[in-house]
């Protein structure tokens, strides 16, 4: 039985003034020990958040594929570890779209994170145009094939299915759509890595909030959530964690 994982992605939000929210989230979510919880913060907040000394895992939102080198403005996995991070997101749809990241680059980033001992949340998902064209499953399972890091298997890796058209829009696919896509992802994982696929958690991401969390987290093969805007405050994030704990 896979434990639920609820991870918050603060995106480009948060200054030191918001560290109190990190502490509040850590304190409140500690009451829901049946669920794994993490916050992926801006690079500038990783070290100060880790220094708070809470038990809440702190992660990054991206990592470079190389451990060092002439890569101005980039941050490597060893740097993240030194700052106090224990996990990282790779391949978020906003980076795939805005920074034009390819599946090959996402795979290399996931492998870099693993080399340094970081857990990895690898994001996949289709656009509205791809879904309307009937290609959603083809696109998403194709990303699984091309982005999956070598050595995948075990609970260090999670996939996050994000229908791109649902991120930050308030729109969500139906529960049947979510269950069907997660089932297709699980089947593709089993075809690629065999029984090792059973340890890989598949999260749902895309306008998750307190109102829809229980329904989404209760879908077959949904092992948790990657939460954007609703993870910025304890008031909005903790009810999502509580919904997972209640299942």
C-alpha positions as CSV (number, residue, x, y, z in Angstrom):
1,X,0.0,0.0,0.0
2,X,1.5,3.3,-1.1
3,X,1.4,6.2,1.4
4,X,-0.2,9.3,0.2
5,X,2.1,12.2,-0.6
6,X,0.8,15.8,-0.6
7,X,3.5,18.2,-1.9
8,X,3.1,22.0,-2.1
9,X,4.7,24.0,-4.9
10,X,5.0,27.6,-4.0
11,X,6.3,28.5,-7.5
12,X,7.7,32.1,-7.6
13,X,6.1,33.1,-4.4
14,X,7.5,33.6,-0.9
15,X,10.0,35.8,1.0
16,X,11.4,35.4,4.5
17,X,8.2,37.0,5.8
18,X,6.4,33.9,4.8
19,X,8.5,31.5,6.9
20,X,5.8,31.7,9.5
21,X,3.5,29.9,7.1
22,X,6.1,27.2,6.7
23,X,6.2,26.7,10.4
24,X,2.4,26.7,10.6
25,X,2.1,24.1,7.9
26,X,4.7,22.0,9.6
27,X,3.0,22.1,12.9
28,X,-0.5,21.4,11.6
29,X,0.4,18.6,9.1
30,X,2.4,16.8,11.8
31,X,-1.0,15.9,13.2
32,X,-1.7,13.8,10.1
33,X,1.1,11.2,10.3
34,X,-0.6,8.9,7.8
35,X,0.3,11.2,5.0
36,X,3.7,12.3,3.7
37,X,3.9,16.1,3.3
38,X,6.5,18.3,1.7
39,X,6.9,21.9,0.5
40,X,8.9,22.8,-2.6
41,X,10.0,26.4,-2.2
42,X,11.8,29.1,-4.2
43,X,15.6,28.5,-4.0
44,X,16.0,31.5,-1.7
45,X,13.8,30.0,0.9
46,X,15.2,26.5,1.0
47,X,18.0,27.1,3.5
48,X,16.1,29.3,5.9
49,X,13.1,27.0,5.8
50,X,15.3,24.0,6.5
51,X,17.0,25.9,9.3
52,X,13.7,26.2,11.1
53,X,14.3,22.6,12.3
54,X,10.8,21.3,11.7
55,X,10.2,17.7,10.4
56,X,8.7,19.0,7.2
57,X,10.7,18.0,4.2
58,X,11.7,21.0,2.1
59,X,12.3,20.7,-1.6
60,X,13.2,22.6,-4.8
61,X,11.1,23.3,-7.9
62,X,13.9,22.5,-10.4
63,X,17.5,21.3,-10.6
64,X,20.2,21.4,-13.2
65,X,21.3,18.2,-14.9
66,X,25.0,18.8,-14.1
67,X,26.6,18.8,-10.7
68,X,28.7,21.8,-11.5
69,X,30.0,23.9,-14.4
70,X,29.6,27.0,-16.5
71,X,25.8,27.3,-16.1
72,X,25.1,30.8,-15.1
73,X,22.0,31.2,-12.9
74,X,21.4,27.5,-12.4
75,X,21.4,25.4,-9.3
76,X,22.8,21.9,-9.0
77,X,21.6,18.9,-6.9
78,X,24.6,19.0,-4.6
79,X,23.9,22.7,-3.9
80,X,20.3,21.9,-3.1
81,X,21.4,19.1,-0.7
82,X,23.8,21.5,1.0
83,X,21.0,24.1,1.4
84,X,18.8,21.5,3.1
85,X,16.5,20.2,0.4
86,X,15.5,16.6,0.4
87,X,13.5,16.5,-2.9
88,X,13.0,18.4,-6.1
89,X,10.3,18.8,-8.7
90,X,11.4,18.3,-12.4
91,X,9.6,18.8,-15.6
92,X,6.8,21.0,-14.3
93,X,4.5,22.1,-17.2
94,X,5.4,25.7,-16.7
95,X,9.1,24.9,-17.3
96,X,8.4,22.6,-20.2
97,X,6.4,25.5,-21.8
98,X,8.2,28.6,-20.7
99,X,11.8,27.3,-20.7
100,X,11.2,24.8,-23.5
101,X,12.4,21.8,-21.5
102,X,12.4,18.5,-23.4
103,X,11.7,15.0,-22.1
104,X,15.4,14.2,-22.4
105,X,16.3,17.3,-20.2
106,X,13.7,16.3,-17.6
107,X,15.1,12.8,-17.5
108,X,18.6,14.1,-17.0
109,X,17.5,16.4,-14.2
110,X,15.7,13.5,-12.4
111,X,18.8,11.4,-12.6
112,X,20.9,14.3,-11.3
113,X,18.6,14.6,-8.3
114,X,18.8,10.9,-7.6
115,X,22.6,10.9,-7.8
116,X,22.7,13.5,-5.0
117,X,20.2,11.6,-2.9
118,X,17.2,13.8,-3.5
119,X,13.7,12.4,-4.0
120,X,12.1,13.4,-7.3
121,X,8.6,14.5,-8.4
122,X,8.6,14.2,-12.2
123,X,5.7,16.1,-13.8
124,X,3.8,15.0,-16.9
125,X,0.6,16.2,-18.6
126,X,-1.3,17.2,-21.7
127,X,-2.5,20.6,-23.0
128,X,-6.2,21.3,-23.7
129,X,-5.6,21.1,-27.4
130,X,-4.0,17.7,-27.0
131,X,-6.9,16.5,-24.9
132,X,-9.5,17.9,-27.3
133,X,-7.7,16.1,-30.1
134,X,-8.1,12.8,-28.3
135,X,-4.4,12.5,-27.7
136,X,-4.2,12.9,-23.9
137,X,-3.2,9.4,-23.1
138,X,-0.8,9.2,-26.0
139,X,1.0,12.4,-24.9
140,X,1.2,11.6,-21.2
141,X,2.4,8.0,-21.6
142,X,4.9,9.2,-24.2
143,X,6.3,11.6,-21.7
144,X,6.5,8.7,-19.2
145,X,8.6,6.7,-21.6
146,X,10.9,9.6,-22.6
147,X,11.3,11.3,-19.2
148,X,11.5,8.3,-16.8
149,X,15.0,8.2,-15.2
150,X,17.2,5.2,-15.4
151,X,16.9,3.1,-12.3
152,X,13.3,4.2,-11.7
153,X,11.6,2.2,-9.0
154,X,11.2,2.7,-5.3
155,X,9.6,5.5,-3.3
156,X,12.3,8.1,-4.1
157,X,10.4,8.8,-7.4
158,X,6.9,10.1,-7.8
159,X,5.1,11.1,-11.0
160,X,2.8,14.0,-10.9
161,X,0.0,14.0,-13.6
162,X,-0.9,17.6,-14.3
163,X,-3.5,18.3,-17.0
164,X,-1.9,21.6,-18.1
165,X,-5.3,23.2,-18.8
166,X,-6.3,22.6,-15.2
167,X,-3.3,24.3,-13.5
168,X,-4.4,27.5,-11.8
169,X,-7.7,27.7,-13.8
170,X,-10.1,26.2,-11.2
171,X,-11.0,23.6,-13.8
172,X,-10.4,19.9,-13.1
173,X,-11.0,16.8,-15.1
174,X,-13.7,14.4,-13.9
175,X,-12.9,11.8,-11.4
176,X,-13.3,9.2,-14.1
177,X,-10.9,11.0,-16.3
178,X,-8.3,11.2,-13.5
179,X,-8.7,7.5,-12.6
180,X,-8.4,6.5,-16.3
181,X,-5.2,8.6,-16.8
182,X,-3.6,7.4,-13.6
183,X,-4.4,3.8,-14.6
184,X,-2.8,4.3,-18.0
185,X,0.3,5.8,-16.3
186,X,0.5,2.8,-13.9
187,X,0.2,0.4,-16.8
188,X,3.0,2.1,-18.7
189,X,5.2,2.1,-15.7
190,X,4.7,-1.6,-15.2
191,X,5.5,-2.2,-18.9
192,X,8.8,-0.3,-18.4
193,X,10.0,-1.3,-15.0
194,X,7.9,-4.3,-14.0
195,X,7.1,-4.8,-10.3
196,X,9.2,-1.8,-9.4
197,X,6.3,0.3,-10.7
198,X,4.2,-0.6,-7.7
199,X,6.4,1.6,-5.4
200,X,6.2,4.7,-7.6
201,X,3.6,7.1,-6.4
202,X,1.4,8.9,-9.0
203,X,0.2,12.3,-7.8
204,X,-2.5,14.5,-9.3
205,X,-1.9,18.2,-9.8
206,X,-4.1,20.9,-11.2
207,X,-6.3,23.2,-9.1
208,X,-6.4,20.9,-6.1
209,X,-8.2,22.6,-3.2
210,X,-10.0,21.8,0.0
211,X,-13.3,21.4,-1.8
212,X,-12.1,18.7,-4.3
213,X,-9.2,17.1,-2.5
214,X,-11.2,14.2,-1.0
215,X,-12.7,13.2,-4.4
216,X,-9.5,13.5,-6.3
217,X,-7.4,11.7,-3.7
218,X,-9.9,9.0,-3.5
219,X,-9.6,8.1,-7.2
220,X,-8.0,4.8,-8.1
221,X,-4.2,5.0,-8.5
222,X,-4.1,8.5,-7.1
223,X,-1.4,8.4,-4.5
224,X,-1.4,12.1,-3.5
225,X,-1.4,15.6,-4.9
226,X,0.9,18.3,-6.1
227,X,-0.7,21.5,-4.9
228,X,0.1,25.0,-6.3
229,X,-1.7,28.1,-5.0
230,X,-3.5,26.4,-2.2
231,X,-0.2,25.4,-0.6
232,X,0.9,29.0,0.2
233,X,-1.0,29.1,3.5
234,X,-1.7,26.6,6.2
235,X,-5.4,27.6,6.1
236,X,-5.8,26.3,2.6
237,X,-3.1,23.6,2.5
238,X,-3.8,21.7,5.7
239,X,-7.4,20.7,4.8
240,X,-6.0,19.0,1.6
241,X,-3.6,17.0,3.8
242,X,-6.4,16.2,6.2
243,X,-8.5,14.9,3.3
244,X,-5.7,12.5,2.3
245,X,-5.3,11.3,5.9
246,X,-9.1,10.6,6.1
247,X,-9.0,8.1,3.2
